[in-house]
Amino acid sequence: NAGVTQTPKFQVLKTGQSMTLQCAQDMNHNSMYWYRQDPGMGLRLIYYSASEGTTDKGEVPNGYNVSRLNKREFSLRLESAAPSQTSVYFCASSEDRTMNTEAFFGQGTRLTVV
Amino acid sequence: LAKTTQPISMDSYEGQEVNITCSHNNIATNDYITWYQQFPSQGPRFIIQGYKTKVTNEVASLFIPADRKSSTLSLPRVSLSDTAVYYCLVGDGLAGTASKLTFGTGTRLQVTL
């Protein structure tokens, strides 16, 4: 089982460029999440999706858009990258039955905006 | 969502038992308590989850007092490989809603020889 797969693993962007981070899970999970983690900090929720076709803002959504393409895939788009978006981005998924919040995380995408 | 408070860091020697306490005074009736572990350059990994009293698995034990306003993650006989950041989460376990996982800054555990 692949679990949660993120692409790319590393990316360098120039300020103002756009890109999409891809995430796919093969566990038939309903909920998917995007987090960012700055050096020495905890994870902060950007967006999440409770089910296919629905998305909601998390703690730090500004500068990002998401798309829940289908049940497997949840992408994160930066329309105009800024140096403040330099971070490690993690995608996660969970079955999200009531009382069951075990989530599975991808290996992360390390993004540098110069 | 219930807010959690954990120590920023802890140090331990290899072979010792480590207890990390998390405070969650505003925990709701339906909330579960979940702990994650994160190694450098990796995503967090689920360790253990509980609702009340004691839960034990092959990795750790979780102790939850009757009032559920705190919980303690216990790691028996830690090794160097247990050096990581440990996060305590209190879930929004309402029926029919997405559990929005919210991580705090966690507890950085350093294990040395």
Contacts between the chains, C-beta under 8 A, distances in Angstrom:
chain1	res1	chain2	res2	distance
A	4	B	43	7.7
A	30	B	98	8.0
A	31	B	98	5.2
A	31	B	99	7.0
A	33	B	101	6.3
A	35	B	103	7.4
A	41	B	105	6.5
A	42	B	85	8.0
A	42	B	87	6.9
A	42	B	103	4.7
A	42	B	104	5.5
A	42	B	105	4.2
A	42	B	106	5.5
A	43	B	44	7.1
A	43	B	87	7.9
A	43	B	103	4.1
A	44	B	103	7.5
A	45	B	100	6.7
A	45	B	101	7.0
A	45	B	102	6.3
A	45	B	103	7.8
A	48	B	98	6.3
A	48	B	100	5.9
A	48	B	101	8.0
A	49	B	98	7.9
A	50	B	97	7.3
A	50	B	98	3.4
A	51	B	98	7.9
A	56	B	98	7.5
A	56	B	100	7.9
A	58	B	100	7.0
A	59	B	102	7.4
A	90	B	43	4.9
A	90	B	44	7.7
A	92	B	43	7.0
A	92	B	44	7.9
A	92	B	101	7.1
A	94	B	99	6.7
A	94	B	101	7.4
A	96	B	98	5.8
A	96	B	99	5.6
A	98	B	30	7.8
A	98	B	93	5.9
A	98	B	94	7.5
A	98	B	95	4.9
A	98	B	96	7.4
A	99	B	30	7.6
A	99	B	32	5.6
A	99	B	51	7.6
A	99	B	91	7.8
A	99	B	93	5.1
A	100	B	49	8.0
A	101	B	32	6.6
A	101	B	34	5.7
A	101	B	49	7.3
A	101	B	89	7.4
A	101	B	91	4.3
A	101	B	93	7.2
A	101	B	99	4.2
A	101	B	101	6.4
A	102	B	34	7.1
A	102	B	46	4.6
A	102	B	49	6.5
A	103	B	36	8.0
A	103	B	44	7.7
A	103	B	46	6.8
A	103	B	101	5.7
A	104	B	46	7.6
A	105	B	42	7.9
A	105	B	43	2.8
A	105	B	44	5.4
A	105	B	45	7.1
A	106	B	43	5.7
A	107	B	42	6.6
A	107	B	43	6.1
A	108	B	41	7.2
A	108	B	42	7.3
A	108	B	43	5.8
